[in-house]
Amino acid sequence: MDDMIQQFEKDFKAWLENKYLLSGEPDQVKKLNNIEKASDEYVDQYILETNLIAGDLALSVKHVLDDFIKAKMK
């Protein structure tokens, strides 16, 4: 299970970076807000494609997303 969660975190980080780089939104706050909203759909799809459940990923999603936003706001 830990391996699956670590793989999710790696995939989620890559997805976040990709969304950030491809976003055409010039406003930093709006860009991050849009990515945060879109992340719910990404996580839902990831859950459907794996044996994980939302409870397995909740803390990882929060930590990865918080770290990503903090890094981009610096």
C-alpha positions as CSV (number, residue, x, y, z in Angstrom):
1,M,0.0,0.0,0.0
2,D,2.8,2.4,0.9
3,D,4.4,1.9,-2.6
4,M,1.1,2.7,-4.2
5,I,0.7,5.9,-2.2
6,Q,4.3,6.9,-3.0
7,Q,3.6,6.3,-6.7
8,F,0.5,8.4,-6.4
9,E,2.4,11.3,-4.8
10,K,5.0,11.1,-7.6
11,D,2.3,11.1,-10.3
12,F,0.3,13.9,-8.6
13,K,3.4,16.1,-8.3
14,A,4.2,15.6,-12.0
15,W,0.6,16.3,-12.9
16,L,0.6,19.5,-10.8
17,E,3.8,20.8,-12.5
18,N,2.4,20.0,-15.9
19,K,-0.8,21.8,-15.3
20,Y,1.1,24.8,-13.9
21,L,3.4,25.0,-16.9
22,L,0.6,24.6,-19.4
23,S,-1.7,27.1,-17.8
24,G,-2.2,30.3,-19.7
25,E,-3.5,32.2,-16.7
26,P,-1.3,35.2,-16.0
27,D,-2.6,35.8,-12.5
28,Q,-0.6,33.5,-10.1
29,V,-3.4,33.2,-7.5
30,K,-6.1,32.3,-10.1
31,K,-3.7,29.8,-11.8
32,L,-3.1,28.0,-8.5
33,N,-6.8,28.1,-7.6
34,N,-7.7,26.6,-11.0
35,I,-5.1,23.8,-10.5
36,E,-6.4,23.1,-7.0
37,K,-10.0,22.8,-8.3
38,A,-8.8,20.5,-11.2
39,S,-6.9,18.3,-8.8
40,D,-10.1,16.9,-7.4
41,E,-10.9,15.4,-10.8
42,Y,-7.4,14.1,-11.2
43,V,-7.6,12.3,-7.8
44,D,-11.0,10.9,-8.5
45,Q,-9.8,9.5,-11.8
46,Y,-6.7,8.1,-10.2
47,I,-8.8,6.3,-7.6
48,L,-11.0,4.8,-10.3
49,E,-7.9,3.4,-12.0
50,T,-6.3,1.9,-8.9
51,N,-7.3,-0.1,-5.9
52,L,-6.9,2.9,-3.7
53,I,-9.7,4.7,-1.9
54,A,-10.1,8.4,-1.1
55,G,-9.2,7.8,2.5
56,D,-5.9,6.3,1.4
57,L,-5.0,9.4,-0.5
58,A,-6.5,12.3,1.6
59,L,-3.4,13.2,3.6
60,S,-1.1,12.8,0.6
61,V,-3.3,15.0,-1.5
62,K,-3.3,17.7,1.2
63,H,0.4,17.6,1.8
64,V,1.4,17.5,-1.9
65,L,-1.0,20.2,-2.8
66,D,0.0,22.4,0.1
67,D,3.7,22.0,-0.6
68,F,3.2,22.7,-4.3
69,I,1.2,25.9,-3.6
70,K,3.7,27.1,-1.0
71,A,6.6,26.5,-3.4
72,K,4.9,28.4,-6.2
73,M,4.0,31.4,-4.0
74,K,7.6,32.1,-3.0
